[in-house]
Amino acid sequence: MTVVDRSEHMAAVVRRLETDLQLLCLTGVEDRLQDQVTTSLELLRNAGIKVWMLTGDKLETAICIAKSSGLFSKLDTVHVFGQVQTRIDAHNELNALRRKSDVALVLSGSALNVCLQYYEAEVAELVCACTAVVCCRCSPEQKAQIVSLLRKYRSPLRVAAVGDGGNDVSMIQAAHAGIGIDAHEGKQASLAADFSITQFSHICRLLLVHGRFCYKRSCALSQFVMHRGLIISIMQAIFSCVFYFASVSLYQGVLMVAYSTVYTMLPVFSLVVDRDVTASNALTYPELYKELGKGRSLSYKTFCIWVLISIYQGAVIMYGALLVFDSDFIHVVSISFTALIVTELIMVALTVHTWHWAMLLAQALSLSLYAGSLVLLDTYFDRQFVMSWIFLAKTTMITIISCFPLYVIKALRRRFSPPSYAKVN
């Protein structure tokens, strides 16, 4: 028993005992990678998604796993942070990293703590420029801290955290999207996550297929909900201007309520089953997912385009109805409202990439309900007029003028400057 120079005495005892030993056996523990991990990482890299590995393993084990899994590209230069204990050490390591390009970074949790203590914003900027990052000897709190760091300083980006154990729960809950792997370690990560998968390779289908489809569908749905409200507002504005801003509503009562519910809700919301490419093509061409980062599906530009479309169509329908009606105001309502409903259905049809039986059913059901309303709602429609050929001809002419130019523009764009999904198909 001693309390003085304890480590030296312990080393001396070990040297004395571990002498002239005869090796009887050698055991090892193999922690094999899951199936298709290398392929999955390659797909994610091609999709423009940067993958970081936060692990509690030691430095050598972490580097070995990163190389065997394909996390490090063959073209990457691996930069390993040395011992970082002071502010000067952190400054020197960050400067060395700044001078390199196409670099994969490896650092320990202790080095990360020192760097974040003095250079938090600089660390966030530099590590995000790396092609891949491996942080070893990470505690659960440090994993969550790294995720929070990215959310704080790289706010336009979205962070997804993937884990399979209880020590990943805090990281999963700190991310924008938490993905838990239901593995042998238990179900803590799976239960705490937003999404649950059974193996790592399923993350490709989750992101590249379901994630992309959901984003594209949400964009289309939001644009049509906006268009549906704008176009009727434009028509009401034009109507008010023509009639010297009289306090009279163009469409009253049931028509206003039914427009956004019974007549147009089903076709618009049927876009949630639309898809521009097949699931197999979305996995085969991960570059399709990469294009989502450009924001072309939903941006200020698309917003302005849909506003212009709404103004054009609203003006055509309203002015067209005012020009072709004879004497009764109820005819203006009949012509303009019918052209409005049919235009909305045609616009949905022009947007669809792959027809689904639910879309066809929604279109047919909405059109049938409106046709029945023309006959039953005699308070708002002149039954004799709406059943005449004159009404059909006027409505058809206005609808064609409002929709045909947009169809021509779309056809020309698809012919001379097709989008990526059209090239794939």
C-alpha positions in Angstrom: 0.0 0.0 0.0 1.5 3.3 -1.0 0.2 6.8 -1.9 3.5 8.2 -3.2 4.5 7.5 -6.8 1.6 5.1 -7.1 1.6 4.9 -10.9 5.3 4.0 -11.0 4.9 1.3 -8.4 1.9 -0.1 -10.4 3.9 -0.2 -13.6 6.8 -2.1 -11.8 4.3 -4.7 -10.5 2.9 -5.2 -14.0 6.4 -5.7 -15.5 7.3 -8.2 -12.8 4.1 -10.2 -13.2 3.9 -10.2 -17.0 7.2 -11.9 -17.5 7.8 -15.3 -19.2 4.1 -15.9 -19.7 2.9 -18.7 -22.0 0.1 -17.6 -24.3 -2.7 -20.2 -24.2 -5.3 -18.5 -26.4 -6.3 -15.3 -28.1 -9.8 -13.9 -28.2 -11.3 -11.1 -30.2 -14.7 -9.4 -30.6 -15.8 -8.5 -34.1 -18.4 -5.8 -34.5 -19.3 -6.2 -38.1 -20.9 -3.5 -40.2 -24.5 -3.9 -41.3 -25.3 -4.9 -44.8 -25.1 -2.2 -47.6 -23.6 0.5 -45.3 -20.9 1.4 -47.8 -23.5 1.6 -50.6 -25.8 3.7 -48.5 -23.1 6.2 -47.6 -22.2 6.5 -51.2 -25.8 7.3 -52.1 -26.1 9.8 -49.4 -22.8 11.5 -50.5 -24.1 11.7 -54.1 -27.3 13.2 -52.8 -25.4 16.1 -51.3 -25.8 14.9 -47.7 -22.8 15.2 -45.5 -22.4 12.3 -43.1 -20.7 12.7 -39.7 -19.9 9.9 -37.3 -20.1 10.7 -33.6 -18.9 7.7 -31.6 -17.6 6.8 -28.1 -14.9 4.5 -29.6 -11.3 5.4 -29.4 -9.4 7.2 -32.2 -7.9 4.2 -33.9 -11.2 2.2 -33.9 -13.2 5.3 -35.2 -10.7 5.8 -38.1 -10.8 2.1 -39.0 -14.6 2.1 -39.1 -14.7 5.3 -41.2 -12.4 3.8 -43.8 -14.0 0.3 -43.9 -17.5 1.8 -44.2 -16.6 4.2 -47.0 -17.3 7.3 -44.9 -13.9 8.6 -46.1 -13.5 9.0 -49.8 -10.3 7.9 -51.5 -9.8 11.4 -52.7 -10.1 12.9 -49.2 -7.1 14.0 -47.1 -7.6 12.8 -43.5 -6.7 15.5 -40.9 -6.4 14.3 -37.3 -6.5 16.9 -34.6 -3.6 16.5 -32.2 -3.7 17.1 -28.5 -5.7 20.2 -27.8 -5.5 21.5 -24.3 -5.1 25.2 -24.5 -6.4 28.1 -26.6 -3.1 28.2 -28.5 -3.4 24.5 -29.4 -7.0 25.1 -30.6 -5.9 28.1 -32.7 -3.1 26.2 -34.3 -5.2 23.2 -35.2 -8.0 25.3 -36.7 -5.5 27.3 -38.8 -4.0 24.0 -40.1 -7.4 22.8 -41.0 -8.3 26.1 -42.7 -5.4 25.7 -45.1 -6.6 22.4 -46.4 -9.3 21.5 -49.0 -11.2 18.2 -49.6 -10.4 17.1 -46.1 -12.0 14.6 -43.8 -11.7 15.6 -40.2 -11.0 13.4 -37.2 -11.0 14.8 -33.6 -11.7 13.7 -30.1 -14.4 14.9 -27.8 -11.9 16.6 -25.5 -10.3 18.5 -28.4 -13.8 19.6 -29.5 -14.6 20.9 -26.0 -11.5 23.1 -26.0 -12.2 24.4 -29.5 -15.8 25.2 -28.7 -14.8 27.0 -25.6 -12.8 29.6 -27.5 -13.8 29.4 -31.2 -17.4 28.2 -31.4 -18.5 30.0 -34.6 -15.2 29.2 -36.3 -15.5 25.5 -35.5 -19.0 25.4 -37.0 -17.8 27.1 -40.2 -14.7 24.9 -40.7 -16.2 21.5 -39.9 -19.1 22.1 -42.2 -16.6 22.7 -45.0 -15.1 19.2 -44.5 -16.3 16.4 -46.6 -16.7 14.1 -43.6 -16.3 14.4 -39.8 -15.5 11.8 -37.2 -15.7 12.7 -33.6 -14.4 10.0 -31.3 -14.6 9.6 -27.5 -17.9 11.5 -27.6 -20.2 11.5 -24.6 -24.0 11.6 -25.2 -24.0 15.3 -24.1 -21.3 16.1 -26.6 -23.3 14.5 -29.4 -26.3 16.6 -28.6 -24.0 19.7 -28.3 -22.7 19.1 -31.8 -26.2 18.9 -33.2 -27.2 22.0 -31.4 -24.1 23.8 -32.7 -25.0 23.0 -36.3 -28.6 24.2 -35.7 -27.3 27.4 -34.2 -24.7 28.5 -36.8 -25.9 26.7 -39.9 -29.6 27.5 -39.6 -30.5 27.1 -43.3 -29.4 23.5 -43.1 -31.4 20.7 -41.6 -29.8 18.1 -39.3 -30.9 14.5 -39.1 -29.5 12.4 -36.2 -29.3 8.6 -36.6 -28.7 6.4 -33.6 -29.3 2.9 -32.3 -28.6 3.1 -28.6 -29.7 4.8 -25.4 -26.6 7.0 -25.5 -27.9 8.5 -28.8 -31.3 9.7 -27.4 -30.2 13.2 -26.5 -28.6 13.7 -29.9 -31.8 12.4 -31.7 -34.0 14.7 -29.7 -31.8 17.7 -30.4 -31.9 17.3 -34.3 -34.5 18.6 -36.7 -35.3 15.0 -37.6 -34.4 12.0 -35.3 -34.0 8.6 -36.8 -33.8 5.6 -34.5 -32.5 2.2 -35.5 -34.4 -0.7 -33.8 -31.3 -2.8 -33.1 -30.0 -5.2 -30.5 -28.9 -2.4 -28.2 -32.6 -1.8 -27.3 -35.5 0.4 -28.4 -34.6 3.6 -26.6 -33.4 5.4 -29.7 -36.3 4.0 -31.8 -38.9 5.2 -29.3 -37.3 8.7 -28.9 -37.0 9.3 -32.6 -39.3 10.8 -35.2 -38.7 7.9 -37.6 -37.8 4.3 -36.8 -35.9 1.9 -39.2 -34.6 -1.6 -38.7 -31.2 -1.1 -40.3 -29.0 1.8 -41.5 -29.4 1.1 -45.2 -33.1 1.9 -44.9 -32.2 5.6 -44.4 -31.6 5.9 -48.2 -35.2 5.0 -48.9 -36.5 7.2 -46.1 -34.7 10.3 -47.3 -34.2 9.8 -51.1 -37.7 8.4 -51.8 -40.2 9.2 -49.0 -38.4 12.5 -48.0 -38.2 13.7 -51.6 -41.8 12.7 -52.4 -43.2 14.4 -49.3 -41.3 17.6 -50.0 -42.4 17.8 -53.7 -46.0 17.0 -52.8 -46.0 19.6 -50.0 -44.7 22.2 -52.4 -47.4 21.4 -55.0 -50.1 21.3 -52.4 -49.2 24.7 -50.8 -48.9 26.3 -54.2 -52.4 25.2 -55.3 -54.0 26.2 -52.0 -52.4 29.6 -52.5 -53.6 29.7 -56.1 -57.1 28.7 -55.2 -57.5 31.6 -52.8 -55.7 34.2 -55.0 -57.6 33.6 -58.1 -61.1 34.1 -56.5 -59.7 37.2 -54.7 -58.5 38.7 -58.0 -61.9 38.1 -59.5 -63.7 39.8 -56.6 -61.3 42.8 -56.9 -61.9 43.2 -60.6 -65.7 42.8 -60.1 -65.6 45.6 -57.4 -63.6 47.9 -59.7 -66.0 47.4 -62.6 -69.0 48.2 -60.4 -67.5 51.2 -58.7 -66.5 49.4 -55.5 -70.1 48.6 -54.6 -70.3 46.5 -51.4 -71.6 43.5 -53.3 -70.0 40.1 -53.2 -69.6 38.3 -56.5 -70.3 34.9 -55.0 -72.4 34.5 -51.9 -73.5 31.9 -49.4 -73.1 28.3 -50.5 -70.9 29.1 -53.5 -68.1 30.6 -51.4 -68.1 27.8 -48.9 -68.5 25.0 -51.5 -65.7 26.5 -53.6 -62.9 25.7 -51.1 -64.5 22.5 -49.8 -66.8 20.5 -52.0 -65.7 21.6 -55.5 -61.9 21.9 -55.3 -60.7 20.3 -52.1 -60.5 16.7 -53.4 -58.6 17.4 -56.6 -56.1 19.7 -54.9 -55.5 17.3 -52.0 -55.2 14.4 -54.3 -51.8 15.8 -55.3 -50.4 14.1 -52.1 -50.3 10.8 -54.1 -48.5 12.3 -57.1 -44.9 11.4 -57.9 -42.6 12.7 -60.6 -40.3 9.6 -60.7 -40.6 6.0 -59.6 -39.2 4.9 -56.2 -36.5 2.9 -58.0 -35.4 5.9 -60.1 -35.2 8.1 -57.0 -32.8 5.6 -55.4 -30.8 5.0 -58.6 -30.3 8.8 -59.2 -29.7 10.4 -55.8 -28.8 13.6 -57.7 -32.6 14.2 -57.9 -32.6 14.7 -54.1 -29.6 17.0 -54.3 -31.6 19.4 -56.5 -34.1 20.0 -53.7 -31.4 22.0 -51.9 -31.6 24.7 -54.6 -35.2 25.5 -53.5 -36.6 25.6 -57.0 -39.8 23.7 -56.0 -40.9 26.3 -53.5 -39.2 29.7 -53.4 -39.9 33.4 -53.9 -39.7 32.9 -57.6 -42.3 30.1 -57.7 -44.5 32.3 -55.4 -44.3 35.2 -57.9 -45.0 32.9 -60.8 -48.2 31.5 -59.1 -49.3 35.1 -58.2 -49.0 36.1 -61.9 -50.8 32.9 -63.0 -53.6 33.8 -60.5 -53.8 37.4 -61.8 -53.9 36.3 -65.4 -56.5 33.6 -65.0 -58.7 35.6 -62.6 -58.6 38.5 -65.1 -59.5 36.3 -68.0 -62.4 34.6 -66.3 -63.9 37.8 -64.8 -63.5 40.0 -67.8 -64.5 37.2 -70.1 -67.7 36.6 -68.1 -68.5 40.3 -68.2 -68.0 40.6 -71.9 -70.1 37.6 -73.0 -73.1 37.9 -70.6 -76.3 39.3 -72.0 -78.4 41.1 -69.4 -78.9 39.1 -66.2 -76.3 39.4 -63.4 -77.0 35.7 -62.5 -75.5 34.8 -65.9 -72.2 36.4 -64.9 -72.1 34.3 -61.8 -72.9 31.1 -63.7 -70.3 31.6 -66.4 -67.5 32.9 -64.2 -68.0 30.4 -61.4 -68.2 27.5 -63.8 -65.1 28.6 -65.6 -63.3 29.1 -62.3 -64.1 25.5 -61.1 -63.1 23.9 -64.5 -59.9 26.0 -64.6 -58.9 24.8 -61.2 -59.5 21.2 -62.1 -57.5 21.6 -65.4 -54.6 23.3 -63.5 -54.5 20.3 -61.2 -54.5 17.9 -64.1 -51.6 19.9 -65.8 -49.5 19.6 -62.7 -49.9 15.9 -62.2 -46.9 13.8 -63.2 -48.2 10.3 -62.6 -52.0 9.7 -62.6 -53.4 7.7 -59.7 -56.9 6.3 -59.4 -57.5 8.5 -56.4 -56.8 11.6 -58.6 -59.2 10.5 -61.3 -61.9 9.7 -58.7 -61.4 13.2 -57.2 -61.7 14.9 -60.5 -64.8 13.0 -61.5 -66.4 13.4 -58.2 -65.8 17.1 -58.0 -67.1 17.7 -61.5 -70.2 15.6 -60.9 -71.0 17.4 -57.6 -70.7 20.8 -59.4 -72.8 19.6 -62.3 -75.5 18.6 -59.9 -75.2 21.9 -58.1 -75.9 23.8 -61.4 -79.3 22.1 -61.5 -80.2 22.0 -57.8 -79.0 25.4 -56.7 -81.6 27.5 -58.6 -81.1 30.4 -56.2 -77.6 31.0 -57.6 -77.9 29.6 -61.2 -80.4 30.0 -64.0 -81.3 26.4 -64.7 -82.6 27.0 -68.2 -79.5 29.0 -69.1 -76.9 26.6 -67.7 -78.5 23.7 -69.7 -78.2 25.6 -73.0 -75.4 25.4 -75.6 -74.7 29.1 -75.3 -73.6 28.7 -71.6 -71.4 25.7 -72.5 -69.8 27.6 -75.5 -69.0 30.7 -73.4 -67.7 28.8 -70.5 -65.5 26.6 -72.7 -64.1 29.6 -74.6 -63.1 31.4 -71.3 -61.6 28.3 -69.8 -59.5 27.6 -72.9 -58.2 31.2 -72.9 -57.2 30.9 -69.3 -55.5 27.5 -69.4 -54.2 26.9 -73.0 -51.3 29.5 -72.8 -50.0 27.8 -69.6 -50.2 24.4 -71.3 -48.2 25.7 -74.3 -45.6 27.2 -72.0 -45.3 24.0 -70.0 -45.0 21.8 -73.2 -42.3 24.1 -74.7 -40.3 24.0 -71.4 -40.6 20.3 -71.2 -39.5 20.0 -74.9 -36.5 22.4 -74.9 -35.5 22.6 -71.2 -36.8 19.5 -69.5 -36.3 19.1 -65.8 -34.1 16.4 -64.4 -37.0 14.1 -63.4 -38.3 14.2 -67.0 -34.8 13.2 -68.3 -34.8 10.3 -65.9 -38.2 9.1 -66.9 
